Amino acid sequence: MPLLEPEPEALRPGTAREPAPDRVTDRSATGTPEPLRAELTALLGADKVLWKISDLVRYASDASPYR
């Protein structure tokens, strides 16, 4: 192999991949359970309730001291 010939296989991840150890569980992937979501929405209003999984993960991973 010549010195400067590209090797694209070196940049591709392997095909045998496992889920990340800190991934969201399948049970939690749907977001906040409906009964709890309905109660929180009635109490706080729809604009204050974060129920989608992307909202929950974003909030949980924010290590900001200003929360």
PQR file with spaces between the fields and no chain letter, atoms N, CA, C, O and H, PARSE charges and radii, in Angstrom:
ATOM       1  N    MET     1       0.847   -1.175    0.000 -0.4000 1.5000
ATOM       2  CA   MET     1       0.000    0.000    0.000 -0.0000 2.0000
ATOM       3  C    MET     1       0.892    1.238    0.000  0.5500 1.7000
ATOM       4  O    MET     1       1.779    1.359    0.846 -0.5500 1.4000
ATOM       5  N    PRO     2       0.671    2.155   -0.932 -0.5600 1.5000
ATOM       6  CA   PRO     2       1.441    3.397   -0.956  0.2800 2.0000
ATOM       7  C    PRO     2       1.196    4.227    0.303  0.5500 1.7000
ATOM       8  O    PRO     2       0.172    4.079    0.970 -0.5500 1.4000
ATOM       9  N    LEU     3       2.122    5.077    0.605 -0.4000 1.5000
ATOM      10  CA   LEU     3       2.089    5.849    1.849 -0.0000 2.0000
ATOM      11  C    LEU     3       0.866    6.745    1.983  0.5500 1.7000
ATOM      12  O    LEU     3       0.248    6.763    3.048 -0.5500 1.4000
ATOM      13  H    LEU     3       2.954    5.198    0.063  0.4000 1.0000
ATOM      14  N    LEU     4       0.494    7.484    0.955 -0.4000 1.5000
ATOM      15  CA   LEU     4      -0.597    8.453    1.062 -0.0000 2.0000
ATOM      16  C    LEU     4      -1.910    7.970    0.449  0.5500 1.7000
ATOM      17  O    LEU     4      -2.779    8.790    0.151 -0.5500 1.4000
ATOM      18  H    LEU     4       0.995    7.470    0.090  0.4000 1.0000
ATOM      19  N    GLU     5      -2.074    6.700    0.258 -0.4000 1.5000
ATOM      20  CA   GLU     5      -3.316    6.167   -0.292 -0.0000 2.0000
ATOM      21  C    GLU     5      -4.375    6.122    0.822  0.5500 1.7000
ATOM      22  O    GLU     5      -4.101    5.626    1.914 -0.5500 1.4000
ATOM      23  H    GLU     5      -1.368    6.034    0.499  0.4000 1.0000
ATOM      24  N    PRO     6      -5.585    6.640    0.545 -0.5600 1.5000
ATOM      25  CA   PRO     6      -6.605    6.667    1.597  0.2800 2.0000
ATOM      26  C    PRO     6      -7.049    5.260    1.999  0.5500 1.7000
ATOM      27  O    PRO     6      -7.081    4.343    1.178 -0.5500 1.4000
ATOM      28  N    GLU     7      -7.380    5.117    3.247 -0.4000 1.5000
ATOM      29  CA   GLU     7      -7.875    3.849    3.770 -0.0000 2.0000
ATOM      30  C    GLU     7      -9.197    4.123    4.502  0.5500 1.7000
ATOM      31  O    GLU     7      -9.190    4.314    5.718 -0.5500 1.4000
ATOM      32  H    GLU     7      -7.354    5.862    3.913  0.4000 1.0000
ATOM      33  N    PRO     8     -10.336    4.147    3.780 -0.5600 1.5000
ATOM      34  CA   PRO     8     -11.612    4.513    4.397  0.2800 2.0000
ATOM      35  C    PRO     8     -12.062    3.551    5.492  0.5500 1.7000
ATOM      36  O    PRO     8     -12.806    3.959    6.384 -0.5500 1.4000
ATOM      37  N    GLU     9     -11.647    2.317    5.455 -0.4000 1.5000
ATOM      38  CA   GLU     9     -12.046    1.355    6.488 -0.0000 2.0000
ATOM      39  C    GLU     9     -11.517    1.750    7.867  0.5500 1.7000
ATOM      40  O    GLU     9     -12.095    1.361    8.882 -0.5500 1.4000
ATOM      41  H    GLU     9     -11.043    1.986    4.730  0.4000 1.0000
ATOM      42  N    ALA    10     -10.445    2.504    7.917 -0.4000 1.5000
ATOM      43  CA   ALA    10      -9.871    2.912    9.198 -0.0000 2.0000
ATOM      44  C    ALA    10     -10.778    3.884    9.943  0.5500 1.7000
ATOM      45  O    ALA    10     -10.679    3.999   11.165 -0.5500 1.4000
ATOM      46  H    ALA    10      -9.975    2.821    7.092  0.4000 1.0000
ATOM      47  N    LEU    11     -11.659    4.585    9.235 -0.4000 1.5000
ATOM      48  CA   LEU    11     -12.528    5.582    9.859 -0.0000 2.0000
ATOM      49  C    LEU    11     -13.918    5.046   10.182  0.5500 1.7000
ATOM      50  O    LEU    11     -14.665    5.680   10.928 -0.5500 1.4000
ATOM      51  H    LEU    11     -11.740    4.492    8.243  0.4000 1.0000
ATOM      52  N    ARG    12     -14.268    3.903    9.640 -0.4000 1.5000
ATOM      53  CA   ARG    12     -15.607    3.355    9.852 -0.0000 2.0000
ATOM      54  C    ARG    12     -15.649    2.539   11.133  0.5500 1.7000
ATOM      55  O    ARG    12     -14.721    1.785   11.424 -0.5500 1.4000
ATOM      56  H    ARG    12     -13.661    3.388    9.034  0.4000 1.0000
ATOM      57  N    PRO    13     -16.729    2.691   11.901 -0.5600 1.5000
ATOM      58  CA   PRO    13     -16.847    1.859   13.106  0.2800 2.0000
ATOM      59  C    PRO    13     -17.093    0.405   12.715  0.5500 1.7000
ATOM      60  O    PRO    13     -17.599    0.122   11.629 -0.5500 1.4000
ATOM      61  N    GLY    14     -16.743   -0.486   13.583 -0.4000 1.5000
ATOM      62  CA   GLY    14     -16.980   -1.900   13.336 -0.0000 2.0000
ATOM      63  C    GLY    14     -18.470   -2.204   13.276  0.5500 1.7000
ATOM      64  O    GLY    14     -19.287   -1.421   13.761 -0.5500 1.4000
ATOM      65  H    GLY    14     -16.332   -0.257   14.465  0.4000 1.0000
ATOM      66  N    THR    15     -18.821   -3.325   12.689 -0.4000 1.5000
ATOM      67  CA   THR    15     -20.236   -3.667   12.556 -0.0000 2.0000
ATOM      68  C    THR    15     -20.804   -4.273   13.829  0.5500 1.7000
ATOM      69  O    THR    15     -22.011   -4.197   14.055 -0.5500 1.4000
ATOM      70  H    THR    15     -18.157   -3.961   12.295  0.4000 1.0000
ATOM      71  N    ALA    16     -19.978   -4.862   14.652 -0.4000 1.5000
ATOM      72  CA   ALA    16     -20.453   -5.455   15.908 -0.0000 2.0000
ATOM      73  C    ALA    16     -20.448   -4.383   16.986  0.5500 1.7000
ATOM      74  O    ALA    16     -19.444   -4.172   17.666 -0.5500 1.4000
ATOM      75  H    ALA    16     -18.997   -4.924   14.468  0.4000 1.0000
ATOM      76  N    ARG    17     -21.591   -3.704   17.134 -0.4000 1.5000
ATOM      77  CA   ARG    17     -21.680   -2.628   18.125 -0.0000 2.0000
ATOM      78  C    ARG    17     -22.712   -2.994   19.175  0.5500 1.7000
ATOM      79  O    ARG    17     -23.704   -3.659   18.878 -0.5500 1.4000
ATOM      80  H    ARG    17     -22.406   -3.875   16.581  0.4000 1.0000
ATOM      81  N    GLU    18     -22.478   -2.562   20.387 -0.4000 1.5000
ATOM      82  CA   GLU    18     -23.403   -2.800   21.489 -0.0000 2.0000
ATOM      83  C    GLU    18     -24.004   -1.471   21.914  0.5500 1.7000
ATOM      84  O    GLU    18     -23.406   -0.419   21.684 -0.5500 1.4000
ATOM      85  H    GLU    18     -21.672   -2.022   20.628  0.4000 1.0000
ATOM      86  N    PRO    19     -25.181   -1.504   22.532 -0.5600 1.5000
ATOM      87  CA   PRO    19     -25.774   -0.259   23.031  0.2800 2.0000
ATOM      88  C    PRO    19     -24.873    0.380   24.094  0.5500 1.7000
ATOM      89  O    PRO    19     -24.145   -0.308   24.809 -0.5500 1.4000
ATOM      90  N    ALA    20     -24.940    1.685   24.177 -0.4000 1.5000
ATOM      91  CA   ALA    20     -24.155    2.404   25.184 -0.0000 2.0000
ATOM      92  C    ALA    20     -24.639    2.002   26.577  0.5500 1.7000
ATOM      93  O    ALA    20     -25.836    1.784   26.768 -0.5500 1.4000
ATOM      94  H    ALA    20     -25.531    2.244   23.596  0.4000 1.0000
ATOM      95  N    PRO    21     -23.745    1.902   27.544 -0.5600 1.5000
ATOM      96  CA   PRO    21     -24.159    1.485   28.887  0.2800 2.0000
ATOM      97  C    PRO    21     -25.070    2.501   29.582  0.5500 1.7000
ATOM      98  O    PRO    21     -25.802    2.136   30.502 -0.5500 1.4000
ATOM      99  N    ASP    22     -25.037    3.761   29.163 -0.4000 1.5000
ATOM     100  CA   ASP    22     -25.862    4.775   29.817 -0.0000 2.0000
ATOM     101  C    ASP    22     -27.081    5.157   28.978  0.5500 1.7000
ATOM     102  O    ASP    22     -27.639    6.238   29.162 -0.5500 1.4000
ATOM     103  H    ASP    22     -24.442    4.058   28.416  0.4000 1.0000
ATOM     104  N    ARG    23     -27.498    4.292   28.068 -0.4000 1.5000
ATOM     105  CA   ARG    23     -28.639    4.611   27.209 -0.0000 2.0000
ATOM     106  C    ARG    23     -29.937    4.636   28.007  0.5500 1.7000
ATOM     107  O    ARG    23     -30.019    4.080   29.102 -0.5500 1.4000
ATOM     108  H    ARG    23     -27.045    3.413   27.918  0.4000 1.0000
ATOM     109  N    VAL    24     -30.930    5.277   27.453 -0.4000 1.5000
ATOM     110  CA   VAL    24     -32.250    5.342   28.070 -0.0000 2.0000
ATOM     111  C    VAL    24     -32.896    3.971   27.947  0.5500 1.7000
ATOM     112  O    VAL    24     -32.829    3.347   26.887 -0.5500 1.4000
ATOM     113  H    VAL    24     -30.863    5.729   26.563  0.4000 1.0000
ATOM     114  N    THR    25     -33.517    3.499   29.013 -0.4000 1.5000
ATOM     115  CA   THR    25     -34.157    2.187   28.982 -0.0000 2.0000
ATOM     116  C    THR    25     -35.354    2.196   28.039  0.5500 1.7000
ATOM     117  O    THR    25     -35.919    3.252   27.755 -0.5500 1.4000
ATOM     118  H    THR    25     -33.572    4.005   29.874  0.4000 1.0000
ATOM     119  N    ASP    26     -35.736    1.028   27.561 -0.4000 1.5000
ATOM     120  CA   ASP    26     -36.889    0.920   26.662 -0.0000 2.0000
ATOM     121  C    ASP    26     -38.158    1.415   27.345  0.5500 1.7000
ATOM     122  O    ASP    26     -39.018    2.012   26.697 -0.5500 1.4000
ATOM     123  H    ASP    26     -35.277    0.170   27.792  0.4000 1.0000
ATOM     124  N    ARG    27     -38.279    1.178   28.624 -0.4000 1.5000
ATOM     125  CA   ARG    27     -39.458    1.609   29.382 -0.0000 2.0000
ATOM     126  C    ARG    27     -39.559    3.137   29.435  0.5500 1.7000
ATOM     127  O    ARG    27     -40.657    3.692   29.413 -0.5500 1.4000
ATOM     128  H    ARG    27     -37.580    0.693   29.151  0.4000 1.0000
ATOM     129  N    SER    28     -38.422    3.799   29.503 -0.4000 1.5000
ATOM     130  CA   SER    28     -38.404    5.258   29.596 -0.0000 2.0000
ATOM     131  C    SER    28     -38.388    5.948   28.237  0.5500 1.7000
ATOM     132  O    SER    28     -38.536    7.168   28.166 -0.5500 1.4000
ATOM     133  H    SER    28     -37.530    3.348   29.520  0.4000 1.0000
ATOM     134  N    ALA    29     -38.215    5.198   27.172 -0.4000 1.5000
ATOM     135  CA   ALA    29     -38.053    5.797   25.845 -0.0000 2.0000
ATOM     136  C    ALA    29     -39.297    6.514   25.349  0.5500 1.7000
ATOM     137  O    ALA    29     -39.203    7.343   24.444 -0.5500 1.4000
ATOM     138  H    ALA    29     -38.095    4.207   27.230  0.4000 1.0000
ATOM     139  N    THR    30     -40.446    6.222   25.909 -0.4000 1.5000
ATOM     140  CA   THR    30     -41.678    6.890   25.467 -0.0000 2.0000
ATOM     141  C    THR    30     -41.908    8.203   26.185  0.5500 1.7000
ATOM     142  O    THR    30     -42.871    8.907   25.883 -0.5500 1.4000
ATOM     143  H    THR    30     -40.523    5.549   26.644  0.4000 1.0000
ATOM     144  N    GLY    31     -41.055    8.545   27.121 -0.4000 1.5000
ATOM     145  CA   GLY    31     -41.208    9.810   27.843 -0.0000 2.0000
ATOM     146  C    GLY    31     -41.970    9.613   29.149  0.5500 1.7000
ATOM     147  O    GLY    31     -42.029    8.509   29.690 -0.5500 1.4000
ATOM     148  H    GLY    31     -40.272    7.973   27.366  0.4000 1.0000
ATOM     149  N    THR    32     -42.543   10.688   29.638 -0.4000 1.5000
ATOM     150  CA   THR    32     -43.289   10.645   30.896 -0.0000 2.0000
ATOM     151  C    THR    32     -44.562    9.826   30.715  0.5500 1.7000
ATOM     152  O    THR    32     -45.272   10.019   29.728 -0.5500 1.4000
ATOM     153  H    THR    32     -42.496   11.585   29.199  0.4000 1.0000
ATOM     154  N    PRO    33     -44.874    8.912   31.646 -0.5600 1.5000
ATOM     155  CA   PRO    33     -46.102    8.120   31.539  0.2800 2.0000
ATOM     156  C    PRO    33     -47.337    9.020   31.480  0.5500 1.7000
ATOM     157  O    PRO    33     -47.376   10.075   32.114 -0.5500 1.4000
ATOM     158  N    GLU    34     -48.339    8.596   30.720 -0.4000 1.5000
ATOM     159  CA   GLU    34     -49.528    9.410   30.463 -0.0000 2.0000
ATOM     160  C    GLU    34     -50.261    9.861   31.730  0.5500 1.7000
ATOM     161  O    GLU    34     -50.615   11.037   31.814 -0.5500 1.4000
ATOM     162  H    GLU    34     -48.307    7.739   30.206  0.4000 1.0000
ATOM     163  N    PRO    35     -50.510    8.991   32.728 -0.5600 1.5000
ATOM     164  CA   PRO    35     -51.227    9.481   33.920  0.2800 2.0000
ATOM     165  C    PRO    35     -50.481   10.618   34.634  0.5500 1.7000
ATOM     166  O    PRO    35     -51.090   11.611   35.034 -0.5500 1.4000
ATOM     167  N    LEU    36     -49.180   10.465   34.787 -0.4000 1.5000
ATOM     168  CA   LEU    36     -48.379   11.503   35.438 -0.0000 2.0000
ATOM     169  C    LEU    36     -48.338   12.763   34.587  0.5500 1.7000
ATOM     170  O    LEU    36     -48.433   13.872   35.113 -0.5500 1.4000
ATOM     171  H    LEU    36     -48.686    9.658   34.462  0.4000 1.0000
ATOM     172  N    ARG    37     -48.197   12.601   33.276 -0.4000 1.5000
ATOM     173  CA   ARG    37     -48.173   13.747   32.368 -0.0000 2.0000
ATOM     174  C    ARG    37     -49.478   14.527   32.445  0.5500 1.7000
ATOM     175  O    ARG    37     -49.460   15.757   32.466 -0.5500 1.4000
ATOM     176  H    ARG    37     -48.120   11.700   32.848  0.4000 1.0000
ATOM     177  N    ALA    38     -50.610   13.827   32.489 -0.4000 1.5000
ATOM     178  CA   ALA    38     -51.912   14.500   32.558 -0.0000 2.0000
ATOM     179  C    ALA    38     -52.057   15.275   33.864  0.5500 1.7000
ATOM     180  O    ALA    38     -52.557   16.400   33.866 -0.5500 1.4000
ATOM     181  H    ALA    38     -50.625   12.827   32.472  0.4000 1.0000
ATOM     182  N    GLU    39     -51.624   14.680   34.970 -0.4000 1.5000
ATOM     183  CA   GLU    39     -51.703   15.371   36.264 -0.0000 2.0000
ATOM     184  C    GLU    39     -50.810   16.608   36.284  0.5500 1.7000
ATOM     185  O    GLU    39     -51.224   17.669   36.751 -0.5500 1.4000
ATOM     186  H    GLU    39     -51.218   13.766   34.968  0.4000 1.0000
ATOM     187  N    LEU    40     -49.594   16.471   35.782 -0.4000 1.5000
ATOM     188  CA   LEU    40     -48.678   17.612   35.761 -0.0000 2.0000
ATOM     189  C    LEU    40     -49.175   18.721   34.845  0.5500 1.7000
ATOM     190  O    LEU    40     -49.043   19.902   35.166 -0.5500 1.4000
ATOM     191  H    LEU    40     -49.257   15.608   35.403  0.4000 1.0000
ATOM     192  N    THR    41     -49.745   18.341   33.707 -0.4000 1.5000
ATOM     193  CA   THR    41     -50.280   19.335   32.776 -0.0000 2.0000
ATOM     194  C    THR    41     -51.441   20.085   33.403  0.5500 1.7000
ATOM     195  O    THR    41     -51.556   21.299   33.240 -0.5500 1.4000
ATOM     196  H    THR    41     -49.851   17.382   33.446  0.4000 1.0000
ATOM     197  N    ALA    42     -52.308   19.368   34.125 -0.4000 1.5000
ATOM     198  CA   ALA    42     -53.436   20.021   34.797 -0.0000 2.0000
ATOM     199  C    ALA    42     -52.946   20.961   35.893  0.5500 1.7000
ATOM     200  O    ALA    42     -53.528   22.024   36.110 -0.5500 1.4000
ATOM     201  H    ALA    42     -52.215   18.381   34.258  0.4000 1.0000
ATOM     202  N    LEU    43     -51.892   20.576   36.574 -0.4000 1.5000
ATOM     203  CA   LEU    43     -51.370   21.365   37.687 -0.0000 2.0000
ATOM     204  C    LEU    43     -50.533   22.560   37.218  0.5500 1.7000
ATOM     205  O    LEU    43     -50.685   23.665   37.739 -0.5500 1.4000
ATOM     206  H    LEU    43     -51.419   19.713   36.398  0.4000 1.0000
ATOM     207  N    LEU    44     -49.655   22.341   36.240 -0.4000 1.5000
ATOM     208  CA   LEU    44     -48.686   23.367   35.846 -0.0000 2.0000
ATOM     209  C    LEU    44     -48.982   24.054   34.518  0.5500 1.7000
ATOM     210  O    LEU    44     -48.524   25.172   34.283 -0.5500 1.4000
ATOM     211  H    LEU    44     -49.533   21.443   35.817  0.4000 1.0000
ATOM     212  N    GLY    45     -49.735   23.401   33.660 -0.4000 1.5000
ATOM     213  CA   GLY    45     -49.972   23.922   32.314 -0.0000 2.0000
ATOM     214  C    GLY    45     -49.086   23.212   31.309  0.5500 1.7000
ATOM     215  O    GLY    45     -47.982   22.779   31.638 -0.5500 1.4000
ATOM     216  H    GLY    45     -50.107   22.493   33.851  0.4000 1.0000
ATOM     217  N    ALA    46     -49.572   23.093   30.083 -0.4000 1.5000
ATOM     218  CA   ALA    46     -48.869   22.319   29.053 -0.0000 2.0000
ATOM     219  C    ALA    46     -47.502   22.903   28.698  0.5500 1.7000
ATOM     220  O    ALA    46     -46.594   22.157   28.330 -0.5500 1.4000
ATOM     221  H    ALA    46     -50.469   23.445   29.815  0.4000 1.0000
ATOM     222  N    ASP    47     -47.343   24.209   28.800 -0.4000 1.5000
ATOM     223  CA   ASP    47     -46.065   24.821   28.417 -0.0000 2.0000
ATOM     224  C    ASP    47     -44.959   24.579   29.440  0.5500 1.7000
ATOM     225  O    ASP    47     -43.789   24.806   29.132 -0.5500 1.4000
ATOM     226  H    ASP    47     -48.081   24.815   29.098  0.4000 1.0000
ATOM     227  N    LYS    48     -45.296   24.127   30.642 -0.4000 1.5000
ATOM     228  CA   LYS    48     -44.292   23.886   31.685 -0.0000 2.0000
ATOM     229  C    LYS    48     -43.895   22.419   31.824  0.5500 1.7000
ATOM     230  O    LYS    48     -42.932   22.107   32.524 -0.5500 1.4000
ATOM     231  H    LYS    48     -46.247   23.943   30.892  0.4000 1.0000
ATOM     232  N    VAL    49     -44.620   21.517   31.170 -0.4000 1.5000
ATOM     233  CA   VAL    49     -44.376   20.086   31.349 -0.0000 2.0000
ATOM     234  C    VAL    49     -43.485   19.567   30.222  0.5500 1.7000
ATOM     235  O    VAL    49     -43.853   19.614   29.049 -0.5500 1.4000
ATOM     236  H    VAL    49     -45.403   21.771   30.601  0.4000 1.0000
ATOM     237  N    LEU    50     -42.312   19.072   30.599 -0.4000 1.5000
ATOM     238  CA   LEU    50     -41.405   18.437   29.645 -0.0000 2.0000
ATOM     239  C    LEU    50     -41.673   16.940   29.701  0.5500 1.7000
ATOM     240  O    LEU    50     -41.395   16.297   30.714 -0.5500 1.4000
ATOM     241  H    LEU    50     -42.013   19.034   31.552  0.4000 1.0000
ATOM     242  N    TRP    51     -42.210   16.382   28.622 -0.4000 1.5000
ATOM     243  CA   TRP    51     -42.582   14.971   28.663 -0.0000 2.0000
ATOM     244  C    TRP    51     -41.932   14.130   27.580  0.5500 1.7000
ATOM     245  O    TRP    51     -41.854   12.910   27.724 -0.5500 1.4000
ATOM     246  H    TRP    51     -42.436   16.905   27.800  0.4000 1.0000
ATOM     247  N    LYS    52     -41.461   14.745   26.497 -0.4000 1.5000
ATOM     248  CA   LYS    52     -40.803   13.966   25.442 -0.0000 2.0000
ATOM     249  C    LYS    52     -39.426   13.523   25.929  0.5500 1.7000
ATOM     250  O    LYS    52     -38.786   14.213   26.722 -0.5500 1.4000
ATOM     251  H    LYS    52     -41.524   15.736   26.381  0.4000 1.0000
ATOM     252  N    ILE    53     -38.985   12.380   25.451 -0.4000 1.5000
ATOM     253  CA   ILE    53     -37.708   11.837   25.913 -0.0000 2.0000
ATOM     254  C    ILE    53     -36.548   12.769   25.588  0.5500 1.7000
ATOM     255  O    ILE    53     -35.598   12.862   26.366 -0.5500 1.4000
ATOM     256  H    ILE    53     -39.506   11.820   24.806  0.4000 1.0000
ATOM     257  N    SER    54     -36.608   13.459   24.455 -0.4000 1.5000
ATOM     258  CA   SER    54     -35.520   14.379   24.111 -0.0000 2.0000
ATOM     259  C    SER    54     -35.452   15.538   25.104  0.5500 1.7000
ATOM     260  O    SER    54     -34.362   16.002   25.439 -0.5500 1.4000
ATOM     261  H    SER    54     -37.379   13.383   23.823  0.4000 1.0000
ATOM     262  N    ASP    55     -36.611   16.009   25.580 -0.4000 1.5000
ATOM     263  CA   ASP    55     -36.627   17.070   26.588 -0.0000 2.0000
ATOM     264  C    ASP    55     -36.069   16.572   27.912  0.5500 1.7000
ATOM     265  O    ASP    55     -35.298   17.272   28.568 -0.5500 1.4000
ATOM     266  H    ASP    55     -37.496   15.631   25.308  0.4000 1.0000
ATOM     267  N    LEU    56     -36.457   15.361   28.305 -0.4000 1.5000
ATOM     268  CA   LEU    56     -36.021   14.819   29.590 -0.0000 2.0000
ATOM     269  C    LEU    56     -34.524   14.554   29.608  0.5500 1.7000
ATOM     270  O    LEU    56     -33.855   14.865   30.594 -0.5500 1.4000
ATOM     271  H    LEU    56     -37.083   14.792   27.772  0.4000 1.0000
ATOM     272  N    VAL    57     -33.991   13.986   28.536 -0.4000 1.5000
ATOM     273  CA   VAL    57     -32.558   13.705   28.478 -0.0000 2.0000
ATOM     274  C    VAL    57     -31.765   14.999   28.425  0.5500 1.7000
ATOM     275  O    VAL    57     -30.725   15.114   29.074 -0.5500 1.4000
ATOM     276  H    VAL    57     -34.534   13.733   27.736  0.4000 1.0000
ATOM     277  N    ARG    58     -32.242   15.978   27.659 -0.4000 1.5000
ATOM     278  CA   ARG    58     -31.550   17.267   27.577 -0.0000 2.0000
ATOM     279  C    ARG    58     -31.503   17.925   28.954  0.5500 1.7000
ATOM     280  O    ARG    58     -30.462   18.454   29.344 -0.5500 1.4000
ATOM     281  H    ARG    58     -33.087   15.885   27.132  0.4000 1.0000
ATOM     282  N    TYR    59     -32.603   17.901   29.692 -0.4000 1.5000
ATOM     283  CA   TYR    59     -32.649   18.516   31.011 -0.0000 2.0000
ATOM     284  C    TYR    59     -31.759   17.754   31.993  0.5500 1.7000
ATOM     285  O    TYR    59     -31.051   18.367   32.791 -0.5500 1.4000
ATOM     286  H    TYR    59     -33.448   17.471   29.376  0.4000 1.0000
ATOM     287  N    ALA    60     -31.793   16.443   31.938 -0.4000 1.5000
ATOM     288  CA   ALA    60     -31.010   15.634   32.871 -0.0000 2.0000
ATOM     289  C    ALA    60     -29.513   15.748   32.613  0.5500 1.7000
ATOM     290  O    ALA    60     -28.717   15.611   33.542 -0.5500 1.4000
ATOM     291  H    ALA    60     -32.368   15.945   31.290  0.4000 1.0000
ATOM     292  N    SER    61     -29.120   15.993   31.374 -0.4000 1.5000
ATOM     293  CA   SER    61     -27.696   16.053   31.069 -0.0000 2.0000
ATOM     294  C    SER    61     -27.123   17.464   31.200  0.5500 1.7000
ATOM     295  O    SER    61     -25.926   17.663   30.995 -0.5500 1.4000
ATOM     296  H    SER    61     -29.767   16.104   30.620  0.4000 1.0000
ATOM     297  N    ASP    62     -27.946   18.427   31.533 -0.4000 1.5000
ATOM     298  CA   ASP    62     -27.476   19.798   31.714 -0.0000 2.0000
ATOM     299  C    ASP    62     -26.894   19.927   33.118  0.5500 1.7000
ATOM     300  O    ASP    62     -27.627   19.864   34.105 -0.5500 1.4000
ATOM     301  H    ASP    62     -28.919   18.265   31.700  0.4000 1.0000
ATOM     302  N    ALA    63     -25.610   20.103   33.207 -0.4000 1.5000
ATOM     303  CA   ALA    63     -24.954   20.206   34.506 -0.0000 2.0000
ATOM     304  C    ALA    63     -24.781   21.659   34.932  0.5500 1.7000
ATOM     305  O    ALA    63     -23.897   21.982   35.726 -0.5500 1.4000
ATOM     306  H    ALA    63     -25.014   20.154   32.406  0.4000 1.0000
ATOM     307  N    SER    64     -25.612   22.511   34.411 -0.4000 1.5000
ATOM     308  CA   SER    64     -25.497   23.932   34.695 -0.0000 2.0000
ATOM     309  C    SER    64     -25.794   24.229   36.166  0.5500 1.7000
ATOM     310  O    SER    64     -26.765   23.705   36.712 -0.5500 1.4000
ATOM     311  H    SER    64     -26.331   22.249   33.766  0.4000 1.0000
ATOM     312  N    PRO    65     -24.978   25.058   36.815 -0.5600 1.5000
ATOM     313  CA   PRO    65     -25.268   25.430   38.203  0.2800 2.0000
ATOM     314  C    PRO    65     -26.417   26.437   38.303  0.5500 1.7000
ATOM     315  O    PRO    65     -26.854   26.762   39.407 -0.5500 1.4000
ATOM     316  N    TYR    66     -26.908   26.932   37.171 -0.4000 1.5000
ATOM     317  CA   TYR    66     -27.949   27.957   37.179 -0.0000 2.0000
ATOM     318  C    TYR    66     -29.348   27.382   37.061  0.5500 1.7000
ATOM     319  O    TYR    66     -30.293   28.131   36.813 -0.5500 1.4000
ATOM     320  H    TYR    66     -26.553   26.668   36.274  0.4000 1.0000
ATOM     321  N    ARG    67     -29.512   26.073   37.230 -0.4000 1.5000
ATOM     322  CA   ARG    67     -30.842   25.478   37.124 -0.0000 2.0000
ATOM     323  C    ARG    67     -31.673   25.826   38.296  0.5500 1.7000
ATOM     324  O    ARG    67     -32.829   25.410   38.379 -0.5500 1.4000
ATOM     325  H    ARG    67     -28.744   25.465   37.431  0.4000 1.0000
